Amino acid sequence: VFGLGGRVLEAIFGNMMVGSAVLGNVMHQEEIIMTNAPETLISRIFHTDLHDEDVISFRGLMKFSSYSGYSGSFRYAPVTSDAMYSSINRVYASFDAMQNQQMQGKKQFSVPYALRELGKLAPALCDDFFGESEQSTRSPYVTGYWGGGVFGGDIEYKFVIQLIAACVCGRKLVFSDHSNFISRHKVQQIETKYKTCGAIAARFFALQHQGRIGAKNTIDKLLQ
């Protein structure tokens, strides 16, 4: 969190109820960002629950503290004057992922589920936060296991959904894979095999229509 510098669009892996656990004894990615940059909590005045079509973006945030650890090992740390302003020139977008269970008829590895997640990502990734007039100049999208951590989503599947969204919106995908769930070699093979965003999206949805995508096999199926 707060790692990559410069102008970037960084995902906040949000809860449907924005910032709901910040004051509780829970410190995952959303809670860490909102604790260190508490101006984000103003969003609760205007938008408490995120619906399928909603995403909240933040820019110009200051860091008022730093931290170490994660979840149960989370600890406060003082922030340096330089780090306090390091997040001002980035945009944060809060997306709530769907949990790994059937919700309103949308089940993981199904077309309705994938369309919901893509519809959640597109409004933020395709926006020109920095006055970017050409898609090729849009700043990188920094993300990780969106919906694949405490929500129990399939990490490969969610990676591909984010890859398609970033591709369509003209952003480079910077993916934090600290547990090495995604094979870099296989990602390079995907880049070689699929020359356009439409090609990978068409294959991804065709595989779902055929019922061939399941747990931990999305990338392998795309490479077959």
C-alpha positions as a Markdown table, in Angstrom:
| # | Residue | x | y | z |
|---|---|---|---|---|
| 1 | Val | 0.0 | 0.0 | 0.0 |
| 2 | Phe | 1.3 | 3.5 | -1.0 |
| 3 | Gly | 4.3 | 1.7 | -2.6 |
| 4 | Leu | 4.5 | 2.9 | -6.3 |
| 5 | Gly | 5.1 | 6.6 | -6.7 |
| 6 | Gly | 4.1 | 9.1 | -9.3 |
| 7 | Arg | 0.8 | 9.5 | -11.1 |
| 8 | Val | -1.1 | 6.2 | -10.8 |
| 9 | Leu | -4.6 | 5.0 | -10.3 |
| 10 | Glu | -4.5 | 2.6 | -7.3 |
| 11 | Ala | -7.3 | 0.2 | -6.3 |
| 12 | Ile | -8.8 | 0.2 | -2.9 |
| 13 | Phe | -10.3 | -3.2 | -2.3 |
| 14 | Gly | -13.4 | -1.8 | -0.8 |
| 15 | Asn | -16.3 | -3.3 | 1.2 |
| 16 | Met | -19.8 | -2.6 | -0.1 |
| 17 | Met | -20.3 | -0.4 | 3.0 |
| 18 | Val | -17.5 | 2.1 | 2.4 |
| 19 | Gly | -14.9 | 2.1 | 5.2 |
| 20 | Ser | -17.1 | 0.0 | 7.4 |
| 21 | Ala | -14.4 | -1.8 | 9.3 |
| 22 | Val | -11.9 | 1.2 | 9.7 |
| 23 | Leu | -12.9 | 1.8 | 13.4 |
| 24 | Gly | -13.1 | -2.0 | 14.1 |
| 25 | Asn | -10.4 | -4.5 | 14.9 |
| 26 | Val | -9.8 | -5.2 | 11.2 |
| 27 | Met | -6.9 | -4.0 | 9.1 |
| 28 | His | -6.9 | -5.2 | 5.5 |
| 29 | Gln | -6.1 | -3.1 | 2.5 |
| 30 | Glu | -9.1 | -0.8 | 2.5 |
| 31 | Glu | -8.8 | -0.2 | 6.2 |
| 32 | Ile | -5.0 | 0.5 | 6.0 |
| 33 | Ile | -5.4 | 3.1 | 3.3 |
| 34 | Met | -8.4 | 4.8 | 5.0 |
| 35 | Thr | -6.6 | 4.8 | 8.4 |
| 36 | Asn | -3.4 | 6.4 | 7.0 |
| 37 | Ala | -5.4 | 8.8 | 4.7 |
| 38 | Pro | -8.5 | 9.6 | 6.8 |
| 39 | Glu | -9.8 | 12.2 | 4.4 |
| 40 | Thr | -11.3 | 9.1 | 2.5 |
| 41 | Leu | -13.8 | 8.7 | 5.3 |
| 42 | Ile | -15.6 | 11.9 | 4.2 |
| 43 | Ser | -17.0 | 9.7 | 1.5 |
| 44 | Arg | -19.3 | 8.0 | 4.1 |
| 45 | Ile | -21.3 | 11.3 | 4.3 |
| 46 | Phe | -22.2 | 11.1 | 0.7 |
| 47 | His | -22.1 | 7.4 | -0.2 |
| 48 | Thr | -22.4 | 4.7 | 2.4 |
| 49 | Asp | -23.2 | 1.6 | 0.3 |
| 50 | Leu | -21.7 | 0.8 | -3.1 |
| 51 | His | -24.1 | -0.8 | -5.6 |
| 52 | Asp | -23.1 | -2.8 | -8.7 |
| 53 | Glu | -22.7 | 0.4 | -10.8 |
| 54 | Asp | -20.8 | 2.4 | -8.2 |
| 55 | Val | -17.2 | 3.3 | -7.7 |
| 56 | Ile | -15.7 | 6.1 | -5.6 |
| 57 | Ser | -12.5 | 7.9 | -6.6 |
| 58 | Phe | -10.3 | 10.0 | -4.3 |
| 59 | Arg | -7.5 | 12.4 | -5.3 |
| 60 | Gly | -5.3 | 14.9 | -3.4 |
| 61 | Leu | -5.1 | 12.8 | -0.3 |
| 62 | Met | -2.5 | 13.4 | 2.4 |
| 63 | Lys | -1.1 | 10.6 | 4.6 |
| 64 | Phe | -1.3 | 11.5 | 8.3 |
| 65 | Ser | 0.4 | 8.4 | 9.5 |
| 66 | Ser | 2.3 | 5.3 | 8.4 |
| 67 | Tyr | 2.1 | 1.7 | 9.5 |
| 68 | Ser | 3.7 | -1.7 | 9.7 |
| 69 | Gly | 2.2 | -5.2 | 9.5 |
| 70 | Tyr | -1.1 | -6.4 | 8.2 |
| 71 | Ser | -4.4 | -7.6 | 9.8 |
| 72 | Gly | -3.5 | -8.7 | 13.3 |
| 73 | Ser | 0.1 | -7.5 | 13.1 |
| 74 | Phe | -0.9 | -4.0 | 12.0 |
| 75 | Arg | 0.8 | -1.2 | 14.0 |
| 76 | Tyr | 0.9 | 2.6 | 13.8 |
| 77 | Ala | 4.1 | 4.3 | 12.7 |
| 78 | Pro | 4.8 | 8.0 | 12.3 |
| 79 | Val | 4.9 | 9.5 | 8.9 |
| 80 | Thr | 7.8 | 11.5 | 7.5 |
| 81 | Ser | 7.1 | 15.0 | 6.0 |
| 82 | Asp | 8.1 | 13.8 | 2.5 |
| 83 | Ala | 5.8 | 10.7 | 2.7 |
| 84 | Met | 2.9 | 12.9 | 4.0 |
| 85 | Tyr | 2.5 | 14.5 | 0.5 |
| 86 | Ser | 3.5 | 11.4 | -1.6 |
| 87 | Ser | 0.0 | 10.4 | -2.3 |
| 88 | Ile | -1.4 | 13.8 | -3.4 |
| 89 | Asn | -0.6 | 13.2 | -7.1 |
| 90 | Arg | -2.3 | 9.8 | -7.3 |
| 91 | Val | -5.9 | 8.7 | -7.6 |
| 92 | Tyr | -7.5 | 6.0 | -5.4 |
| 93 | Ala | -10.6 | 4.2 | -6.7 |
| 94 | Ser | -12.7 | 2.2 | -4.2 |
| 95 | Phe | -14.2 | -0.9 | -5.8 |
| 96 | Asp | -16.2 | -3.5 | -3.9 |
| 97 | Ala | -15.7 | -7.0 | -5.3 |
| 98 | Met | -18.3 | -9.7 | -5.2 |
| 99 | Gln | -17.8 | -12.4 | -2.6 |
| 100 | Asn | -17.2 | -16.0 | -3.7 |
| 101 | Gln | -20.8 | -17.0 | -3.5 |
| 102 | Gln | -24.0 | -16.7 | -5.5 |
| 103 | Met | -25.3 | -13.1 | -5.1 |
| 104 | Gln | -28.4 | -12.0 | -7.0 |
| 105 | Gly | -28.0 | -14.7 | -9.6 |
| 106 | Lys | -24.3 | -13.9 | -10.3 |
| 107 | Lys | -22.0 | -16.8 | -9.6 |
| 108 | Gln | -18.2 | -16.8 | -10.0 |
| 109 | Phe | -17.0 | -18.0 | -13.4 |
| 110 | Ser | -20.3 | -16.9 | -15.0 |
| 111 | Val | -20.8 | -14.2 | -17.6 |
| 112 | Pro | -23.1 | -12.1 | -15.3 |
| 113 | Tyr | -20.5 | -12.2 | -12.6 |
| 114 | Ala | -17.7 | -11.1 | -14.9 |
| 115 | Leu | -19.8 | -8.3 | -16.5 |
| 116 | Arg | -20.6 | -7.0 | -13.0 |
| 117 | Glu | -16.9 | -6.8 | -12.1 |
| 118 | Leu | -15.9 | -5.3 | -15.5 |
| 119 | Gly | -18.7 | -2.8 | -15.1 |
| 120 | Lys | -17.4 | -1.9 | -11.7 |
| 121 | Leu | -13.8 | -1.3 | -13.0 |
| 122 | Ala | -14.5 | 0.5 | -16.3 |
| 123 | Pro | -15.8 | 3.9 | -14.9 |
| 124 | Ala | -12.6 | 4.5 | -13.0 |
| 125 | Leu | -10.1 | 2.9 | -15.4 |
| 126 | Cys | -11.5 | 4.7 | -18.4 |
| 127 | Asp | -11.7 | 8.1 | -16.8 |
| 128 | Asp | -9.0 | 10.7 | -17.5 |
| 129 | Phe | -8.1 | 11.8 | -14.0 |
| 130 | Phe | -4.9 | 13.6 | -15.1 |
| 131 | Gly | -6.3 | 15.3 | -18.2 |
| 132 | Glu | -5.1 | 12.5 | -20.4 |
| 133 | Ser | -6.5 | 13.0 | -23.9 |
| 134 | Glu | -5.1 | 9.9 | -25.5 |
| 135 | Gln | -5.6 | 6.3 | -24.1 |
| 136 | Ser | -1.9 | 5.5 | -24.7 |
| 137 | Thr | -0.9 | 8.1 | -22.2 |
| 138 | Arg | -3.1 | 7.1 | -19.3 |
| 139 | Ser | -1.3 | 6.4 | -16.0 |
| 140 | Pro | -0.8 | 2.8 | -14.7 |
| 141 | Tyr | -3.5 | 0.9 | -12.8 |
| 142 | Val | -2.0 | -0.4 | -9.6 |
| 143 | Thr | -3.8 | -3.4 | -8.0 |
| 144 | Gly | -3.5 | -6.8 | -6.6 |
| 145 | Tyr | -5.8 | -9.6 | -5.2 |
| 146 | Trp | -9.0 | -7.6 | -5.7 |
| 147 | Gly | -11.7 | -9.9 | -4.3 |
| 148 | Gly | -9.3 | -12.8 | -4.1 |
| 149 | Gly | -8.3 | -12.3 | -0.4 |
| 150 | Val | -10.8 | -12.2 | 2.4 |
| 151 | Phe | -13.7 | -12.4 | -0.2 |
| 152 | Gly | -12.4 | -15.7 | -1.3 |
| 153 | Gly | -12.5 | -15.0 | -5.1 |
| 154 | Asp | -10.3 | -16.9 | -7.6 |
| 155 | Ile | -7.2 | -14.9 | -8.0 |
| 156 | Glu | -6.4 | -16.0 | -11.6 |
| 157 | Tyr | -10.0 | -15.2 | -12.7 |
| 158 | Lys | -10.0 | -11.8 | -11.0 |
| 159 | Phe | -6.5 | -11.0 | -12.5 |
| 160 | Val | -7.8 | -11.7 | -16.0 |
| 161 | Ile | -10.9 | -9.5 | -15.4 |
| 162 | Gln | -8.6 | -6.6 | -14.3 |
| 163 | Leu | -6.2 | -7.3 | -17.2 |
| 164 | Ile | -9.1 | -6.9 | -19.7 |
| 165 | Ala | -10.4 | -3.8 | -18.0 |
| 166 | Ala | -6.9 | -2.2 | -18.0 |
| 167 | Cys | -6.4 | -3.1 | -21.6 |
| 168 | Val | -9.7 | -1.7 | -22.8 |
| 169 | Cys | -9.1 | 1.5 | -20.9 |
| 170 | Gly | -5.5 | 1.9 | -22.2 |
| 171 | Arg | -3.7 | 1.5 | -18.9 |
| 172 | Lys | -0.7 | -0.6 | -18.0 |
| 173 | Leu | -1.5 | -3.1 | -15.2 |
| 174 | Val | 0.8 | -3.1 | -12.3 |
| 175 | Phe | -0.1 | -6.2 | -10.3 |
| 176 | Ser | 1.1 | -6.8 | -6.8 |
| 177 | Asp | 1.6 | -10.6 | -6.5 |
| 178 | His | 3.4 | -10.9 | -3.2 |
| 179 | Ser | 2.4 | -14.5 | -2.8 |
| 180 | Asn | 3.4 | -15.5 | -6.4 |
| 181 | Phe | -0.1 | -16.8 | -7.4 |
| 182 | Ile | 0.3 | -15.7 | -11.0 |
| 183 | Ser | 3.0 | -17.1 | -13.3 |
| 184 | Arg | 4.9 | -14.2 | -15.0 |
| 185 | His | 5.9 | -16.6 | -17.8 |
| 186 | Lys | 2.2 | -17.4 | -18.5 |
| 187 | Val | 1.3 | -13.8 | -18.5 |
| 188 | Gln | 4.0 | -13.1 | -21.1 |
| 189 | Gln | 2.5 | -16.0 | -23.1 |
| 190 | Ile | -0.9 | -14.3 | -23.0 |
| 191 | Glu | 0.6 | -11.0 | -24.2 |
| 192 | Thr | 2.2 | -12.9 | -27.1 |
| 193 | Lys | -0.9 | -14.9 | -28.0 |
| 194 | Tyr | -3.5 | -12.1 | -27.8 |
| 195 | Lys | -2.7 | -9.0 | -29.8 |
| 196 | Thr | -5.8 | -7.0 | -28.9 |
| 197 | Cys | -8.1 | -6.4 | -26.0 |
| 198 | Gly | -11.0 | -7.7 | -28.0 |
| 199 | Ala | -9.3 | -11.0 | -28.7 |
| 200 | Ile | -8.6 | -11.9 | -25.1 |
| 201 | Ala | -12.1 | -10.7 | -24.0 |
| 202 | Ala | -13.8 | -12.7 | -26.7 |
| 203 | Arg | -11.9 | -15.9 | -25.7 |
| 204 | Phe | -12.5 | -15.3 | -22.0 |
| 205 | Phe | -16.3 | -15.0 | -22.4 |
| 206 | Ala | -16.5 | -17.9 | -24.9 |
| 207 | Leu | -14.8 | -20.1 | -22.3 |
| 208 | Gln | -17.3 | -19.0 | -19.7 |
| 209 | His | -20.3 | -19.7 | -22.0 |
| 210 | Gln | -18.8 | -23.2 | -22.5 |
| 211 | Gly | -18.4 | -23.7 | -18.7 |
| 212 | Arg | -14.7 | -24.4 | -19.1 |
| 213 | Ile | -13.4 | -21.8 | -16.6 |
| 214 | Gly | -13.1 | -22.9 | -13.0 |
| 215 | Ala | -10.9 | -22.7 | -9.9 |
| 216 | Lys | -7.3 | -21.8 | -10.7 |
| 217 | Asn | -7.5 | -22.6 | -14.4 |
| 218 | Thr | -8.3 | -19.3 | -16.1 |
| 219 | Ile | -4.9 | -18.5 | -17.5 |
| 220 | Asp | -4.2 | -22.1 | -18.6 |
| 221 | Lys | -7.6 | -22.2 | -20.5 |
| 222 | Leu | -6.7 | -18.9 | -22.2 |
| 223 | Leu | -3.4 | -20.4 | -23.3 |
| 224 | Gln | -4.9 | -23.6 | -24.8 |
